[in-house]
Amino acid sequence: MVSILAKSQSPLQNLFETVTAMFSRPDTLAQPEALVEHLQALSVVWAVVFLIVGLMCMLNGYKFYKFATVAIALLIGLFAGYWLGQQIEAPFIVAGCMGLLLGALAFPLMKFAVAIFGGIAGAFIGANLWAGIASATNKAANTEVPVDAYWIGALVGLMLCGMLAFILFKLSVVLFTSVSGATIAVLGGLALLLSFDPWHDTIKSGLTASQLVVPLLVFVPAVIGLILQESWPDSQPAPAGKPA
């Protein structure tokens, strides 16, 4: 149904509708059936863009951390503004205003923006790992771990990674660029694979086999990106608010 509706939308509207629906839940990676449906609605062009941009952010985010931070703030503002703007039937106007506002604020408040995005990345990791592990445990051991309590994992991740930014600045930057980049790249790659009819059913059945499949596909590359970025020579200037 989502795929049919997406075909009647403009490419830009298709992007906004798909992304806002996809990330309407913090544990979206652990909801494979809904995620696959949203990925099928994503056009091939946007899937390729997601893949390329995600890989660049995952592997080189720290080298351009100021640009990456402002860009992520801009994107969050755009998609959050689009969702809010739908309530007053002016989604693109609100999206543009919020995107410009958050992007403009992120540059002078770089240190705090990094802390916020580090906390968001930690919350995203915690929510999806909690939901995925809880679902897998319930199936394997016939237990009743509350899957909908993913907010506990999100809260723990938010506090740990948010505070990390004020102690280990580089690690926090590397964390949120690796996680966000890996998420974008993997979702773009999966959308691209799902667009090929001969592979569609196989890919779909593999992704929906367990709630842990997609989180693993995202977090393993994220860890690889984190390790690679941490190994690059530290040639960046001191963060905003600190002497070089």
C-alpha positions, 0 to 999 in steps of 0.5 A: 500500500505504501509503495502504491501511494509513493508512486503517485507522489513527487520525488521530494514528497516521496522522500519526506513521507518515507523517511518520517514514516520510517523513523516514527519509532525509535526502534525502527530497525527492530521492526523489519516488516514495517521497515521493509514496507517503507524501504520499498517505497523509497525510490532507486535514486534516493537509495543510491544517494543514501548509500553514497552519503552514508558511506562517506559519513561513516568512514570520514565523518570526523575529518569534516565533523563541523560540516557533518554536524551542521548537515545532520542538524539541518536534516533533522530540522527538515524532517521533524519540521515536515512532520510537524507541518503536516498538522497545519497543512504547511509541511514544506514551509515548516520543514524549511524554517526548522531546518535552517534554524537548527542548522544555523544554531548547530555551528556556534553551539558545536560542542552542545550539538555534538553532545545532543547528537551523541545522545541521540545516537546512543538512544537509537542504539539502546532502543533498537538493541533492547527491542531486537534482543528482547524479541529474539529472547522471547522467541528462543527461550519462550520468555516475556521480556517487554519489547515495548520497554525499548525506552529503557535502552534508549534512556541508558544510551542517551545518558551514557553517550550524551555525557561522553561528548563532554569527556571524549569529544572525538569519540562522541563525534566518531560515534554519531557519524559512524552510527548515522552514516551506517544507518543511512548507508545500510537502509539505502543499500537494502532499498536498492536490493529490494528494488530488484525483483529477482532478489526481492523475496529472498532479501525480504524473507532474510530481513524479516527472519528475526528482529535482530537482523537489521540492527546487526546489519547496521551496527556491525558496519557502524563499529567498523566505521568507528574503529577506522575513524579512530585510527585516522590521525587526529588533525582536527582543531579543538572543539568550539569553546576550547582553545586550540 
